[in-house]
């Protein structure tokens, strides 16, 4: 399996990010210290400039929790690696993709194994809910 995390899987569009956080448009799960908000959408048609034909992820580590960029980058790297290794868990119905945002909620660092366990927990719960 290709374990890369290409640009096409990164959620960058302000429009799509705002859609995730609109009331009533998405779901949300908490596995402390991570909160995941997500939105399941239809795969966009060819030529739809706002669409993304694959699952996409946004990782946010607020400056409020880690004042130094090196600490924020470390946490983002841990979450990104955990997602990259466990994204095969995500099974959406045919013709659907999911846009996710993972937000860090704590002021302390966690071991990579703990972060990976939390990310896997969030991905499994989301997949179970959407396939139920």
Backbone as a chain_set.jsonl record, in Angstrom:
{"seq": "XXXXXXXXXXXXXXXXXXXXXXXXXXXXXXXXXXXXXXXXXXXXXXXXXXXXXXXXXXXXXXXXXXXXXXXXXXXXXXXXXXXXXXXXXXXXXXXXXXXXXXXXXXXXXXXXXXXXXXXXXXXXXXXXXXXX", "coords": {"N": [[0.833, -1.195, 0.0], [0.445, 2.229, -0.757], [1.879, 4.547, 1.241], [1.905, 7.318, 1.329], [1.221, 10.832, 1.98], [-0.308, 12.761, 0.192], [-0.725, 16.052, -1.355], [-3.31, 16.152, -2.335], [-4.809, 14.913, -0.391], [-4.879, 16.62, 1.671], [-6.686, 18.971, 3.457], [-7.327, 22.069, 2.409], [-8.851, 24.141, 1.401], [-10.634, 27.01, 2.181], [-13.369, 27.27, 1.939], [-14.288, 24.566, 2.014], [-13.398, 23.845, 4.554], [-14.885, 25.577, 6.185], [-17.404, 24.503, 5.679], [-17.3, 22.073, 7.053], [-17.532, 22.867, 9.702], [-20.005, 24.047, 9.874], [-23.186, 24.347, 11.455], [-25.119, 21.404, 11.963], [-24.254, 20.151, 9.671], [-22.346, 18.222, 9.866], [-20.515, 15.612, 11.634], [-19.14, 14.821, 14.878], [-16.51, 13.727, 16.982], [-14.9, 12.835, 20.062], [-11.796, 12.016, 21.336], [-9.954, 12.298, 23.729], [-6.692, 13.563, 23.659], [-7.73, 14.624, 21.261], [-10.067, 16.048, 18.997], [-12.404, 15.314, 16.551], [-13.913, 16.614, 13.754], [-16.138, 16.063, 11.102], [-17.295, 15.657, 7.706], [-19.362, 14.088, 5.468], [-19.5, 13.787, 2.034], [-20.827, 13.78, -1.349], [-18.911, 12.379, -4.002], [-17.213, 14.747, -5.932], [-18.177, 16.018, -9.161], [-16.369, 15.785, -12.271], [-14.313, 18.542, -12.893], [-15.311, 20.172, -10.929], [-14.299, 22.698, -9.05], [-14.208, 23.072, -6.321], [-14.172, 20.662, -5.184], [-12.921, 17.527, -3.908], [-11.608, 14.544, -4.787], [-10.897, 12.551, -3.071], [-10.578, 11.273, 0.311], [-10.035, 13.769, 2.784], [-7.915, 15.6, 5.027], [-7.563, 17.839, 7.755], [-5.331, 19.219, 10.037], [-5.155, 20.671, 13.154], [-3.394, 22.49, 15.511], [-3.681, 24.508, 18.048], [-2.165, 27.671, 18.793], [-2.637, 28.54, 21.277], [-2.343, 26.35, 22.965], [0.244, 25.334, 22.548], [2.935, 27.294, 22.633], [5.298, 27.462, 21.186], [6.42, 27.013, 17.882], [7.816, 24.726, 17.159], [6.87, 22.794, 18.909], [4.137, 22.664, 18.202], [4.408, 21.752, 15.577], [5.55, 19.251, 16.027], [3.463, 17.823, 17.266], [1.556, 17.915, 15.203], [2.903, 16.41, 13.32], [2.931, 13.903, 14.564], [0.15, 13.282, 14.595], [-0.416, 13.324, 11.856], [1.186, 11.201, 10.945], [-0.009, 9.067, 12.314], [-2.552, 9.09, 11.15], [-1.856, 8.58, 8.487], [-0.862, 5.963, 8.626], [-3.127, 4.562, 9.36], [-5.297, 5.094, 7.709], [-6.573, 3.285, 6.087], [-8.643, 2.188, 7.457], [-10.87, 3.713, 7.063], [-13.861, 3.386, 5.516], [-15.98, 4.343, 3.26], [-19.332, 4.63, 1.938], [-20.053, 3.763, -1.521], [-19.196, 6.248, -3.886], [-18.944, 8.326, -2.097], [-17.077, 10.667, -0.125], [-15.008, 11.701, 2.618], [-14.441, 14.572, 4.55], [-12.247, 15.668, 6.956], [-11.443, 17.165, 10.122], [-8.981, 17.414, 12.493], [-8.498, 18.38, 15.74], [-6.309, 19.494, 18.187], [-6.462, 19.307, 21.732], [-5.093, 19.724, 24.165], [-2.524, 20.743, 26.516], [-0.209, 19.356, 26.772], [2.379, 17.072, 25.665], [2.021, 13.85, 24.127], [2.927, 10.361, 24.013], [3.816, 8.875, 20.863], [2.563, 6.421, 20.341], [0.232, 6.571, 21.878], [-1.079, 8.721, 20.683], [-1.495, 7.63, 18.15], [-3.244, 5.547, 18.78], [-5.496, 6.998, 19.629], [-6.188, 8.401, 17.285], [-6.816, 6.254, 15.6], [-9.01, 5.225, 17.001], [-10.858, 7.362, 16.647], [-11.16, 7.315, 13.834], [-12.248, 4.767, 13.424], [-14.681, 4.926, 14.868], [-16.015, 6.929, 13.423], [-16.258, 5.683, 10.902], [-17.852, 3.466, 11.574], [-20.209, 4.767, 12.386], [-21.035, 6.062, 10.025], [-21.454, 3.939, 8.311], [-23.491, 2.573, 9.416]], "CA": [[0.0, 0.0, 0.0], [1.168, 3.489, -0.828], [1.681, 5.223, 2.518], [2.19, 8.754, 1.248], [0.157, 11.755, 2.366], [-0.149, 13.783, -0.842], [-1.456, 17.308, -1.272], [-4.729, 15.92, -2.627], [-5.469, 14.441, 0.827], [-4.834, 17.68, 2.686], [-7.816, 19.876, 3.336], [-6.762, 23.42, 2.416], [-9.836, 25.104, 0.933], [-11.369, 27.714, 3.237], [-14.774, 26.947, 1.714], [-14.543, 23.211, 2.51], [-13.173, 23.855, 6.0], [-16.063, 26.211, 6.782], [-18.525, 23.568, 5.561], [-17.181, 21.071, 8.122], [-17.919, 23.434, 10.996], [-21.365, 24.589, 9.847], [-24.09, 23.571, 12.317], [-25.997, 20.446, 11.319], [-23.693, 19.617, 8.428], [-21.288, 17.235, 10.058], [-20.478, 14.898, 12.898], [-17.977, 15.135, 15.687], [-16.148, 12.759, 18.002], [-13.832, 13.246, 20.95], [-10.932, 11.004, 21.956], [-9.015, 13.251, 24.313], [-6.66, 14.999, 23.439], [-8.124, 14.993, 19.904], [-11.468, 16.159, 18.605], [-12.507, 15.21, 15.099], [-15.149, 17.024, 13.1], [-16.078, 15.541, 9.747], [-18.449, 15.852, 6.835], [-19.395, 13.142, 4.357], [-20.087, 14.429, 0.854], [-20.768, 13.023, -2.592], [-17.715, 12.649, -4.793], [-17.528, 15.83, -6.86], [-18.096, 15.74, -10.597], [-15.153, 16.296, -12.908], [-14.346, 19.978, -13.153], [-15.788, 20.915, -9.764], [-13.071, 23.245, -8.48], [-14.251, 23.041, -4.861], [-14.253, 19.289, -4.737], [-11.733, 16.725, -3.706], [-12.12, 13.209, -5.069], [-10.421, 11.586, -2.083], [-10.741, 11.721, 1.691], [-9.099, 14.851, 3.062], [-7.696, 15.824, 6.45], [-6.993, 19.08, 8.266], [-4.83, 19.044, 11.402], [-5.009, 21.972, 13.799], [-2.845, 22.527, 16.865], [-3.733, 25.934, 18.344], [-1.057, 28.349, 19.464], [-3.072, 28.681, 22.66], [-1.874, 25.203, 23.74], [1.701, 25.239, 22.412], [3.401, 28.609, 22.2], [6.431, 27.355, 20.268], [6.078, 26.338, 16.63], [8.424, 23.399, 17.127], [5.969, 21.897, 19.634], [2.95, 22.469, 17.368], [4.798, 20.922, 14.433], [5.77, 17.896, 16.52], [2.158, 17.206, 17.472], [0.962, 17.728, 13.88], [3.631, 15.298, 12.691], [2.43, 12.676, 15.187], [-1.21, 13.036, 14.124], [-0.32, 13.023, 10.423], [1.745, 9.851, 10.828], [-1.029, 8.128, 12.784], [-3.58, 9.032, 10.108], [-1.26, 7.964, 7.297], [-0.74, 4.534, 8.858], [-4.415, 3.943, 9.678], [-6.383, 5.599, 6.875], [-7.263, 2.162, 5.44], [-9.818, 1.892, 8.283], [-11.994, 4.511, 6.553], [-14.615, 2.732, 4.443], [-17.185, 5.117, 2.983], [-20.184, 4.065, 0.884], [-19.64, 4.08, -2.894], [-19.524, 7.596, -4.343], [-18.859, 9.288, -0.99], [-15.771, 10.95, 0.464], [-15.143, 12.359, 3.915], [-13.499, 15.639, 4.878], [-12.078, 15.615, 8.407], [-10.575, 18.122, 10.799], [-8.573, 16.938, 13.815], [-8.065, 19.521, 16.539], [-5.633, 19.116, 19.435], [-7.149, 19.979, 22.837], [-4.371, 19.643, 25.429], [-1.292, 21.528, 26.572], [0.975, 18.52, 26.96], [2.716, 16.098, 24.628], [1.712, 12.448, 24.388], [3.751, 9.463, 23.202], [3.275, 8.61, 19.538], [1.669, 5.264, 20.416], [-1.047, 7.032, 22.422], [-1.702, 9.538, 19.642], [-1.951, 6.714, 17.103], [-4.408, 4.841, 19.317], [-6.617, 7.945, 19.638], [-6.572, 8.654, 15.894], [-7.464, 5.029, 15.141], [-10.31, 5.212, 17.674], [-11.722, 8.332, 15.967], [-11.448, 6.847, 12.477], [-13.156, 3.614, 13.516], [-15.998, 5.383, 15.295], [-16.626, 7.64, 12.309], [-16.617, 4.712, 9.879], [-18.995, 2.696, 12.078], [-21.414, 5.597, 12.375], [-21.45, 6.354, 8.656], [-21.853, 2.707, 7.62], [-24.585, 1.944, 10.157]], "C": [[0.869, 1.246, 0.0], [0.868, 4.299, 0.431], [2.004, 6.706, 2.483], [0.994, 9.564, 1.748], [0.227, 12.945, 1.414], [-1.012, 15.02, -0.605], [-2.958, 17.103, -1.482], [-5.499, 15.42, -1.401], [-5.415, 15.456, 1.96], [-5.967, 18.656, 2.437], [-7.302, 21.305, 3.497], [-7.806, 24.495, 2.108], [-10.626, 25.707, 2.097], [-12.862, 27.369, 3.157], [-15.108, 25.574, 2.313], [-14.36, 23.11, 4.021], [-14.38, 24.467, 6.712], [-17.276, 25.281, 6.75], [-18.492, 22.503, 6.656], [-17.76, 21.592, 9.423], [-19.284, 24.118, 10.984], [-22.275, 23.731, 10.73], [-24.971, 22.631, 11.49], [-25.448, 19.777, 10.073], [-22.738, 18.456, 8.641], [-21.451, 16.51, 11.387], [-19.207, 15.248, 13.638], [-17.769, 14.041, 16.727], [-15.0, 13.309, 18.824], [-13.111, 12.013, 21.463], [-9.769, 11.82, 22.514], [-7.579, 12.758, 24.171], [-7.041, 15.445, 22.032], [-9.631, 15.083, 19.771], [-11.487, 16.092, 17.09], [-13.889, 15.665, 14.664], [-15.037, 16.523, 11.667], [-17.367, 15.816, 8.998], [-18.342, 14.872, 5.68], [-20.125, 13.815, 3.202], [-20.043, 13.465, -0.322], [-19.456, 13.353, -3.295], [-18.055, 13.728, -5.804], [-17.407, 15.371, -8.313], [-16.793, 16.299, -11.145], [-15.33, 17.779, -13.199], [-14.885, 20.794, -12.003], [-14.572, 21.406, -8.992], [-13.055, 23.205, -6.96], [-14.206, 21.629, -4.322], [-12.895, 18.643, -4.569], [-12.194, 15.289, -3.849], [-11.577, 12.136, -4.132], [-10.718, 12.125, -0.682], [-9.681, 12.771, 1.982], [-9.075, 15.151, 4.56], [-7.08, 17.2, 6.704], [-6.545, 18.806, 9.691], [-4.581, 20.425, 11.989], [-4.486, 21.798, 15.223], [-2.75, 24.008, 17.238], [-2.514, 26.455, 19.105], [-1.363, 28.538, 20.952], [-2.508, 27.554, 23.539], [-0.361, 25.02, 23.686], [2.21, 26.549, 21.83], [4.51, 28.536, 21.158], [6.053, 26.517, 19.043], [6.649, 24.925, 16.574], [7.54, 22.379, 17.839], [4.698, 21.618, 18.829], [3.264, 21.55, 16.189], [5.007, 19.474, 14.855], [4.439, 17.153, 16.667], [1.481, 16.954, 16.119], [1.615, 16.552, 13.156], [3.147, 13.958, 13.255], [1.035, 12.312, 14.659], [-1.201, 12.636, 12.649], [0.185, 11.598, 10.199], [0.72, 8.802, 11.251], [-2.134, 7.981, 11.744], [-3.062, 8.271, 8.889], [-1.194, 6.441, 7.443], [-2.078, 3.828, 9.035], [-5.563, 4.391, 8.787], [-7.14, 4.491, 6.153], [-8.52, 1.76, 6.21], [-11.06, 2.586, 7.72], [-12.616, 3.792, 5.363], [-15.922, 3.506, 4.265], [-18.022, 4.408, 1.926], [-19.713, 4.532, -0.5], [-20.093, 5.486, -3.283], [-19.468, 8.656, -3.26], [-17.404, 9.474, -0.587], [-16.011, 11.69, 1.772], [-14.047, 13.412, 4.043], [-13.457, 15.733, 6.394], [-11.195, 16.755, 8.891], [-10.26, 17.54, 12.172], [-7.951, 18.11, 14.561], [-7.494, 19.015, 17.846], [-6.218, 19.925, 20.576], [-6.381, 19.994, 24.154], [-3.065, 20.423, 25.345], [-0.053, 20.671, 26.753], [1.155, 17.542, 25.808], [2.333, 14.701, 25.086], [2.655, 11.583, 23.561], [3.047, 9.15, 21.879], [2.299, 7.442, 19.551], [0.283, 5.67, 20.926], [-1.793, 7.85, 21.374], [-2.259, 8.634, 18.54], [-3.209, 5.959, 17.537], [-5.647, 5.734, 19.279], [-7.116, 8.218, 18.223], [-7.319, 7.44, 15.338], [-8.867, 4.903, 15.733], [-11.291, 6.146, 16.954], [-12.119, 7.838, 14.578], [-12.426, 5.674, 12.487], [-14.571, 4.041, 13.891], [-16.736, 6.096, 14.175], [-17.101, 6.662, 11.242], [-17.831, 3.881, 10.307], [-20.281, 3.5, 12.01], [-21.925, 5.81, 10.96], [-21.903, 5.109, 7.906], [-23.012, 2.006, 8.321], [-25.917, 2.185, 9.484]], "O": [[1.898, 1.305, 0.674], [-0.276, 4.693, 0.658], [2.342, 7.289, 3.513], [-0.105, 9.034, 1.915], [0.749, 14.003, 1.766], [-1.909, 15.022, 0.239], [-3.776, 17.797, -0.879], [-6.727, 15.498, -1.38], [-5.854, 15.177, 3.076], [-6.169, 19.108, 1.311], [-6.89, 21.704, 4.586], [-7.647, 25.643, 2.521], [-11.215, 24.981, 2.898], [-13.526, 27.199, 4.179], [-16.096, 25.435, 3.034], [-15.084, 22.373, 4.69], [-14.844, 23.937, 7.723], [-18.079, 25.271, 7.683], [-19.542, 22.075, 7.135], [-18.403, 20.849, 10.164], [-19.68, 24.71, 11.988], [-22.14, 22.508, 10.744], [-25.501, 23.019, 10.449], [-26.111, 18.925, 9.482], [-22.363, 17.779, 7.684], [-22.386, 16.758, 12.148], [-18.309, 15.889, 13.093], [-18.726, 13.499, 17.279], [-14.223, 14.139, 18.352], [-13.738, 11.079, 21.964], [-8.744, 12.005, 21.858], [-7.29, 11.62, 24.541], [-6.7, 16.562, 21.643], [-10.372, 14.294, 20.358], [-10.679, 16.738, 16.423], [-14.904, 15.163, 15.147], [-13.954, 16.556, 11.081], [-18.39, 16.161, 9.588], [-17.325, 14.839, 4.988], [-21.224, 14.344, 3.368], [-19.322, 12.468, -0.3], [-18.952, 14.471, -3.193], [-19.084, 13.638, -6.473], [-16.641, 14.464, -8.639], [-16.188, 17.186, -10.544], [-16.373, 18.209, -13.691], [-14.915, 22.021, -12.097], [-13.887, 20.612, -8.347], [-11.983, 23.295, -6.361], [-14.203, 21.432, -3.107], [-11.871, 19.151, -5.028], [-13.079, 14.85, -3.115], [-11.773, 10.944, -4.372], [-11.066, 13.294, -0.519], [-8.557, 12.679, 1.487], [-10.071, 14.981, 5.263], [-6.202, 17.656, 5.972], [-7.295, 18.224, 10.475], [-3.883, 21.246, 11.395], [-5.056, 21.061, 16.028], [-1.832, 24.695, 16.79], [-1.927, 25.764, 19.939], [-0.456, 28.678, 21.773], [-2.227, 27.77, 24.718], [0.248, 24.597, 24.669], [1.943, 26.871, 20.672], [4.651, 29.442, 20.337], [5.445, 25.453, 19.163], [6.03, 24.027, 16.002], [7.467, 21.224, 17.419], [4.233, 20.48, 18.773], [2.47, 20.673, 15.849], [4.669, 18.561, 14.103], [4.308, 16.004, 16.247], [0.894, 15.891, 15.913], [0.941, 15.793, 12.46], [2.976, 12.993, 12.51], [0.781, 11.156, 14.318], [-1.905, 11.708, 12.25], [-0.342, 10.877, 9.352], [0.6, 7.759, 10.607], [-2.6, 6.872, 11.485], [-3.758, 7.421, 8.334], [-1.443, 5.715, 6.481], [-2.153, 2.61, 8.874], [-6.716, 4.087, 9.092], [-8.24, 4.727, 5.653], [-9.375, 1.061, 5.667], [-12.176, 2.093, 7.886], [-11.973, 3.613, 4.329], [-16.859, 3.332, 5.043], [-17.484, 3.664, 1.106], [-19.057, 5.566, -0.626], [-21.238, 5.867, -3.038], [-19.905, 9.784, -3.486], [-16.597, 8.55, -0.695], [-17.09, 12.237, 1.999], [-12.89, 13.178, 3.693], [-14.493, 15.863, 7.045], [-10.322, 17.242, 8.172], [-11.171, 17.21, 12.932], [-7.01, 18.746, 14.085], [-8.115, 18.204, 18.533], [-6.455, 21.122, 20.414], [-6.987, 20.262, 25.192], [-2.567, 20.724, 24.26], [1.049, 21.205, 26.875], [0.214, 17.23, 25.078], [2.322, 14.406, 26.281], [3.136, 12.021, 22.516], [1.818, 9.165, 21.805], [1.298, 7.475, 18.836], [-0.728, 5.158, 20.445], [-3.001, 7.688, 21.199], [-3.369, 8.853, 18.056], [-4.126, 5.76, 16.741], [-6.732, 5.269, 18.931], [-8.323, 8.263, 17.985], [-8.346, 7.594, 14.677], [-9.804, 4.515, 15.035], [-12.429, 5.76, 16.683], [-13.284, 7.934, 14.191], [-13.327, 5.604, 11.65], [-15.544, 3.571, 13.3], [-17.937, 5.899, 13.991], [-18.215, 6.789, 10.732], [-18.727, 3.624, 9.504], [-21.325, 2.977, 11.622], [-23.132, 5.745, 10.722], [-22.67, 5.219, 6.949], [-23.467, 0.957, 7.866], [-26.949, 1.725, 9.973]]}, "num_chains": 1, "name": "protein.A"}
